[in-house]
Amino acid sequence: MESDWVRYAIEDERGRYWTGRGFTKDERKALAYADETVIAGDMRRILKRRCKGLVRYRFVAPVMIDVYAEGPIDQEEMAWFLSQKCFVSMDGLGTGVGPGESVVLPVVDWEALRMMKGGSGRKPI
């Protein structure tokens, strides 16, 4: 009987699976993930190791998140919620398909979350 729970595995471009310590061709030894946020974090760590010795360039781009609620929103609670439920995804992540064959690894610093000026939620839309 198959499980109703979805599980994910990390597979590299050579068809090898991440075990938690390294890669293997044996799919049965693959680390099974239930949480997309955890798998995204592990993929980032694996890809960062591949970039050792390369120059890092850091770009910042604002991302606005609209939240609609009947009452006040606690900023720290929202930062925690977003850190658990939201991540940035890219096609071809870590494959060298960025400009100049670069490896592009997006990251969000949820602890830097701030409510925008005028974004107090006092006026209904």
mmCIF file of the C-alpha atoms, coordinates in Angstrom:
data_MODEL
# 
_entry.id   MODEL 
# 
loop_
_atom_site.group_PDB 
_atom_site.id 
_atom_site.type_symbol 
_atom_site.label_atom_id 
_atom_site.label_alt_id 
_atom_site.label_comp_id 
_atom_site.label_asym_id 
_atom_site.label_entity_id 
_atom_site.label_seq_id 
_atom_site.pdbx_PDB_ins_code 
_atom_site.Cartn_x 
_atom_site.Cartn_y 
_atom_site.Cartn_z 
_atom_site.occupancy 
_atom_site.B_iso_or_equiv 
_atom_site.pdbx_formal_charge 
_atom_site.auth_seq_id 
_atom_site.auth_comp_id 
_atom_site.auth_asym_id 
_atom_site.auth_atom_id 
_atom_site.pdbx_PDB_model_num 
ATOM 1   C CA . MET A 1 1   ? 0.000   0.000  0.000   1.00 0.00 ? 1   MET A CA 1 
ATOM 2   C CA . GLU A 1 2   ? 1.373   3.410  -0.984  1.00 0.00 ? 2   GLU A CA 1 
ATOM 3   C CA . SER A 1 3   ? 1.533   6.272  1.482   1.00 0.00 ? 3   SER A CA 1 
ATOM 4   C CA . ASP A 1 4   ? -0.769  9.254  1.015   1.00 0.00 ? 4   ASP A CA 1 
ATOM 5   C CA . TRP A 1 5   ? 2.073   11.523 2.166   1.00 0.00 ? 5   TRP A CA 1 
ATOM 6   C CA . VAL A 1 6   ? 4.070   13.278 -0.538  1.00 0.00 ? 6   VAL A CA 1 
ATOM 7   C CA . ARG A 1 7   ? 7.845   13.060 -0.169  1.00 0.00 ? 7   ARG A CA 1 
ATOM 8   C CA . TYR A 1 8   ? 10.571  14.859 -2.096  1.00 0.00 ? 8   TYR A CA 1 
ATOM 9   C CA . ALA A 1 9   ? 14.197  14.027 -2.892  1.00 0.00 ? 9   ALA A CA 1 
ATOM 10  C CA . ILE A 1 10  ? 17.103  16.087 -4.191  1.00 0.00 ? 10  ILE A CA 1 
ATOM 11  C CA . GLU A 1 11  ? 18.526  14.799 -7.469  1.00 0.00 ? 11  GLU A CA 1 
ATOM 12  C CA . ASP A 1 12  ? 21.542  16.342 -9.167  1.00 0.00 ? 12  ASP A CA 1 
ATOM 13  C CA . GLU A 1 13  ? 22.170  16.797 -12.890 1.00 0.00 ? 13  GLU A CA 1 
ATOM 14  C CA . ARG A 1 14  ? 23.923  13.390 -13.007 1.00 0.00 ? 14  ARG A CA 1 
ATOM 15  C CA . GLY A 1 15  ? 20.935  11.451 -11.673 1.00 0.00 ? 15  GLY A CA 1 
ATOM 16  C CA . ARG A 1 16  ? 22.371  11.035 -8.164  1.00 0.00 ? 16  ARG A CA 1 
ATOM 17  C CA . TYR A 1 17  ? 20.324  11.447 -4.992  1.00 0.00 ? 17  TYR A CA 1 
ATOM 18  C CA . TRP A 1 18  ? 21.178  13.405 -1.851  1.00 0.00 ? 18  TRP A CA 1 
ATOM 19  C CA . THR A 1 19  ? 21.520  11.186 1.244   1.00 0.00 ? 19  THR A CA 1 
ATOM 20  C CA . GLY A 1 20  ? 22.093  13.957 3.767   1.00 0.00 ? 20  GLY A CA 1 
ATOM 21  C CA . ARG A 1 21  ? 25.870  13.450 3.619   1.00 0.00 ? 21  ARG A CA 1 
ATOM 22  C CA . GLY A 1 22  ? 26.580  13.103 -0.085  1.00 0.00 ? 22  GLY A CA 1 
ATOM 23  C CA . PHE A 1 23  ? 25.158  11.852 -3.369  1.00 0.00 ? 23  PHE A CA 1 
ATOM 24  C CA . THR A 1 24  ? 24.419  8.265  -4.444  1.00 0.00 ? 24  THR A CA 1 
ATOM 25  C CA . LYS A 1 25  ? 22.976  6.535  -7.518  1.00 0.00 ? 25  LYS A CA 1 
ATOM 26  C CA . ASP A 1 26  ? 20.895  4.320  -5.187  1.00 0.00 ? 26  ASP A CA 1 
ATOM 27  C CA . GLU A 1 27  ? 17.450  5.948  -5.048  1.00 0.00 ? 27  GLU A CA 1 
ATOM 28  C CA . ARG A 1 28  ? 16.570  3.881  -1.951  1.00 0.00 ? 28  ARG A CA 1 
ATOM 29  C CA . LYS A 1 29  ? 19.234  5.757  0.037   1.00 0.00 ? 29  LYS A CA 1 
ATOM 30  C CA . ALA A 1 30  ? 17.826  9.178  -0.901  1.00 0.00 ? 30  ALA A CA 1 
ATOM 31  C CA . LEU A 1 31  ? 16.864  11.439 1.968   1.00 0.00 ? 31  LEU A CA 1 
ATOM 32  C CA . ALA A 1 32  ? 13.058  11.841 1.872   1.00 0.00 ? 32  ALA A CA 1 
ATOM 33  C CA . TYR A 1 33  ? 11.711  15.328 2.578   1.00 0.00 ? 33  TYR A CA 1 
ATOM 34  C CA . ALA A 1 34  ? 8.146   16.175 3.577   1.00 0.00 ? 34  ALA A CA 1 
ATOM 35  C CA . ASP A 1 35  ? 8.636   19.955 3.772   1.00 0.00 ? 35  ASP A CA 1 
ATOM 36  C CA . GLU A 1 36  ? 9.454   22.122 0.748   1.00 0.00 ? 36  GLU A CA 1 
ATOM 37  C CA . THR A 1 37  ? 11.074  24.779 2.958   1.00 0.00 ? 37  THR A CA 1 
ATOM 38  C CA . VAL A 1 38  ? 13.535  22.250 4.400   1.00 0.00 ? 38  VAL A CA 1 
ATOM 39  C CA . ILE A 1 39  ? 14.419  20.869 0.964   1.00 0.00 ? 39  ILE A CA 1 
ATOM 40  C CA . ALA A 1 40  ? 14.953  24.417 -0.366  1.00 0.00 ? 40  ALA A CA 1 
ATOM 41  C CA . GLY A 1 41  ? 17.363  25.139 2.504   1.00 0.00 ? 41  GLY A CA 1 
ATOM 42  C CA . ASP A 1 42  ? 19.326  21.935 1.879   1.00 0.00 ? 42  ASP A CA 1 
ATOM 43  C CA . MET A 1 43  ? 19.481  22.640 -1.863  1.00 0.00 ? 43  MET A CA 1 
ATOM 44  C CA . ARG A 1 44  ? 20.866  26.093 -1.123  1.00 0.00 ? 44  ARG A CA 1 
ATOM 45  C CA . ARG A 1 45  ? 23.580  24.658 1.169   1.00 0.00 ? 45  ARG A CA 1 
ATOM 46  C CA . ILE A 1 46  ? 24.559  22.040 -1.442  1.00 0.00 ? 46  ILE A CA 1 
ATOM 47  C CA . LEU A 1 47  ? 24.734  24.647 -4.204  1.00 0.00 ? 47  LEU A CA 1 
ATOM 48  C CA . LYS A 1 48  ? 26.694  27.107 -2.043  1.00 0.00 ? 48  LYS A CA 1 
ATOM 49  C CA . ARG A 1 49  ? 29.347  24.427 -1.513  1.00 0.00 ? 49  ARG A CA 1 
ATOM 50  C CA . ARG A 1 50  ? 29.657  24.118 -5.292  1.00 0.00 ? 50  ARG A CA 1 
ATOM 51  C CA . CYS A 1 51  ? 30.352  27.850 -5.495  1.00 0.00 ? 51  CYS A CA 1 
ATOM 52  C CA . LYS A 1 52  ? 33.344  27.725 -3.154  1.00 0.00 ? 52  LYS A CA 1 
ATOM 53  C CA . GLY A 1 53  ? 36.145  29.841 -4.587  1.00 0.00 ? 53  GLY A CA 1 
ATOM 54  C CA . LEU A 1 54  ? 33.829  31.958 -6.748  1.00 0.00 ? 54  LEU A CA 1 
ATOM 55  C CA . VAL A 1 55  ? 33.257  35.676 -6.204  1.00 0.00 ? 55  VAL A CA 1 
ATOM 56  C CA . ARG A 1 56  ? 29.885  36.456 -4.605  1.00 0.00 ? 56  ARG A CA 1 
ATOM 57  C CA . TYR A 1 57  ? 27.864  39.426 -5.832  1.00 0.00 ? 57  TYR A CA 1 
ATOM 58  C CA . ARG A 1 58  ? 24.803  40.364 -3.753  1.00 0.00 ? 58  ARG A CA 1 
ATOM 59  C CA . PHE A 1 59  ? 21.808  42.198 -5.197  1.00 0.00 ? 59  PHE A CA 1 
ATOM 60  C CA . VAL A 1 60  ? 18.803  43.463 -3.249  1.00 0.00 ? 60  VAL A CA 1 
ATOM 61  C CA . ALA A 1 61  ? 15.329  43.748 -4.758  1.00 0.00 ? 61  ALA A CA 1 
ATOM 62  C CA . PRO A 1 62  ? 12.285  44.794 -2.722  1.00 0.00 ? 62  PRO A CA 1 
ATOM 63  C CA . VAL A 1 63  ? 9.492   42.254 -2.444  1.00 0.00 ? 63  VAL A CA 1 
ATOM 64  C CA . MET A 1 64  ? 6.127   43.525 -1.238  1.00 0.00 ? 64  MET A CA 1 
ATOM 65  C CA . ILE A 1 65  ? 3.745   41.158 0.524   1.00 0.00 ? 65  ILE A CA 1 
ATOM 66  C CA . ASP A 1 66  ? 0.147   42.287 0.868   1.00 0.00 ? 66  ASP A CA 1 
ATOM 67  C CA . VAL A 1 67  ? -1.668  40.864 3.895   1.00 0.00 ? 67  VAL A CA 1 
ATOM 68  C CA . TYR A 1 68  ? -5.408  41.371 4.341   1.00 0.00 ? 68  TYR A CA 1 
ATOM 69  C CA . ALA A 1 69  ? -6.896  40.917 7.824   1.00 0.00 ? 69  ALA A CA 1 
ATOM 70  C CA . GLU A 1 70  ? -9.721  42.174 10.007  1.00 0.00 ? 70  GLU A CA 1 
ATOM 71  C CA . GLY A 1 71  ? -7.399  43.114 12.867  1.00 0.00 ? 71  GLY A CA 1 
ATOM 72  C CA . PRO A 1 72  ? -3.775  44.033 13.620  1.00 0.00 ? 72  PRO A CA 1 
ATOM 73  C CA . ILE A 1 73  ? -0.942  41.803 12.394  1.00 0.00 ? 73  ILE A CA 1 
ATOM 74  C CA . ASP A 1 74  ? 2.046   41.076 14.644  1.00 0.00 ? 74  ASP A CA 1 
ATOM 75  C CA . GLN A 1 75  ? 5.211   41.725 12.622  1.00 0.00 ? 75  GLN A CA 1 
ATOM 76  C CA . GLU A 1 76  ? 7.331   39.045 14.342  1.00 0.00 ? 76  GLU A CA 1 
ATOM 77  C CA . GLU A 1 77  ? 4.572   36.468 13.946  1.00 0.00 ? 77  GLU A CA 1 
ATOM 78  C CA . MET A 1 78  ? 4.270   37.378 10.257  1.00 0.00 ? 78  MET A CA 1 
ATOM 79  C CA . ALA A 1 79  ? 8.056   37.089 9.761   1.00 0.00 ? 79  ALA A CA 1 
ATOM 80  C CA . TRP A 1 80  ? 8.021   33.615 11.352  1.00 0.00 ? 80  TRP A CA 1 
ATOM 81  C CA . PHE A 1 81  ? 4.993   32.562 9.295   1.00 0.00 ? 81  PHE A CA 1 
ATOM 82  C CA . LEU A 1 82  ? 6.600   33.700 6.046   1.00 0.00 ? 82  LEU A CA 1 
ATOM 83  C CA . SER A 1 83  ? 9.928   32.052 6.925   1.00 0.00 ? 83  SER A CA 1 
ATOM 84  C CA . GLN A 1 84  ? 8.077   28.741 7.275   1.00 0.00 ? 84  GLN A CA 1 
ATOM 85  C CA . LYS A 1 85  ? 5.695   29.031 4.337   1.00 0.00 ? 85  LYS A CA 1 
ATOM 86  C CA . CYS A 1 86  ? 7.331   31.178 1.667   1.00 0.00 ? 86  CYS A CA 1 
ATOM 87  C CA . PHE A 1 87  ? 10.482  30.694 -0.382  1.00 0.00 ? 87  PHE A CA 1 
ATOM 88  C CA . VAL A 1 88  ? 11.837  32.020 -3.645  1.00 0.00 ? 88  VAL A CA 1 
ATOM 89  C CA . SER A 1 89  ? 12.023  29.478 -6.452  1.00 0.00 ? 89  SER A CA 1 
ATOM 90  C CA . MET A 1 90  ? 13.810  29.715 -9.787  1.00 0.00 ? 90  MET A CA 1 
ATOM 91  C CA . ASP A 1 91  ? 13.833  27.622 -12.939 1.00 0.00 ? 91  ASP A CA 1 
ATOM 92  C CA . GLY A 1 92  ? 17.259  26.035 -13.374 1.00 0.00 ? 92  GLY A CA 1 
ATOM 93  C CA . LEU A 1 93  ? 18.300  26.854 -9.790  1.00 0.00 ? 93  LEU A CA 1 
ATOM 94  C CA . GLY A 1 94  ? 22.037  26.345 -9.353  1.00 0.00 ? 94  GLY A CA 1 
ATOM 95  C CA . THR A 1 95  ? 22.654  25.060 -12.854 1.00 0.00 ? 95  THR A CA 1 
ATOM 96  C CA . GLY A 1 96  ? 24.870  27.868 -14.104 1.00 0.00 ? 96  GLY A CA 1 
ATOM 97  C CA . VAL A 1 97  ? 22.155  29.371 -16.290 1.00 0.00 ? 97  VAL A CA 1 
ATOM 98  C CA . GLY A 1 98  ? 22.468  32.884 -14.835 1.00 0.00 ? 98  GLY A CA 1 
ATOM 99  C CA . PRO A 1 99  ? 24.248  35.724 -16.632 1.00 0.00 ? 99  PRO A CA 1 
ATOM 100 C CA . GLY A 1 100 ? 27.805  34.735 -17.486 1.00 0.00 ? 100 GLY A CA 1 
ATOM 101 C CA . GLU A 1 101 ? 26.981  31.108 -16.562 1.00 0.00 ? 101 GLU A CA 1 
ATOM 102 C CA . SER A 1 102 ? 26.627  32.235 -12.940 1.00 0.00 ? 102 SER A CA 1 
ATOM 103 C CA . VAL A 1 103 ? 24.890  30.242 -10.211 1.00 0.00 ? 103 VAL A CA 1 
ATOM 104 C CA . VAL A 1 104 ? 22.035  32.322 -8.787  1.00 0.00 ? 104 VAL A CA 1 
ATOM 105 C CA . LEU A 1 105 ? 20.815  31.474 -5.251  1.00 0.00 ? 105 LEU A CA 1 
ATOM 106 C CA . PRO A 1 106 ? 18.038  33.732 -3.959  1.00 0.00 ? 106 PRO A CA 1 
ATOM 107 C CA . VAL A 1 107 ? 17.626  34.177 -0.206  1.00 0.00 ? 107 VAL A CA 1 
ATOM 108 C CA . VAL A 1 108 ? 15.080  36.117 1.859   1.00 0.00 ? 108 VAL A CA 1 
ATOM 109 C CA . ASP A 1 109 ? 16.037  37.665 5.216   1.00 0.00 ? 109 ASP A CA 1 
ATOM 110 C CA . TRP A 1 110 ? 12.669  37.394 6.947   1.00 0.00 ? 110 TRP A CA 1 
ATOM 111 C CA . GLU A 1 111 ? 14.095  38.899 10.140  1.00 0.00 ? 111 GLU A CA 1 
ATOM 112 C CA . ALA A 1 112 ? 14.462  42.181 8.217   1.00 0.00 ? 112 ALA A CA 1 
ATOM 113 C CA . LEU A 1 113 ? 10.701  42.255 7.527   1.00 0.00 ? 113 LEU A CA 1 
ATOM 114 C CA . ARG A 1 114 ? 9.267   45.729 8.155   1.00 0.00 ? 114 ARG A CA 1 
ATOM 115 C CA . MET A 1 115 ? 5.833   47.201 7.616   1.00 0.00 ? 115 MET A CA 1 
ATOM 116 C CA . MET A 1 116 ? 5.906   49.853 4.888   1.00 0.00 ? 116 MET A CA 1 
ATOM 117 C CA . LYS A 1 117 ? 5.218   53.469 5.763   1.00 0.00 ? 117 LYS A CA 1 
ATOM 118 C CA . GLY A 1 118 ? 1.491   53.979 5.356   1.00 0.00 ? 118 GLY A CA 1 
ATOM 119 C CA . GLY A 1 119 ? 0.946   50.215 5.504   1.00 0.00 ? 119 GLY A CA 1 
ATOM 120 C CA . SER A 1 120 ? -0.642  50.183 8.950   1.00 0.00 ? 120 SER A CA 1 
ATOM 121 C CA . GLY A 1 121 ? -3.860  48.601 7.731   1.00 0.00 ? 121 GLY A CA 1 
ATOM 122 C CA . ARG A 1 122 ? -6.047  51.411 9.049   1.00 0.00 ? 122 ARG A CA 1 
ATOM 123 C CA . LYS A 1 123 ? -7.963  51.946 5.822   1.00 0.00 ? 123 LYS A CA 1 
ATOM 124 C CA . PRO A 1 124 ? -10.052 49.184 4.187   1.00 0.00 ? 124 PRO A CA 1 
ATOM 125 C CA . ILE A 1 125 ? -9.533  48.740 0.463   1.00 0.00 ? 125 ILE A CA 1 
# 
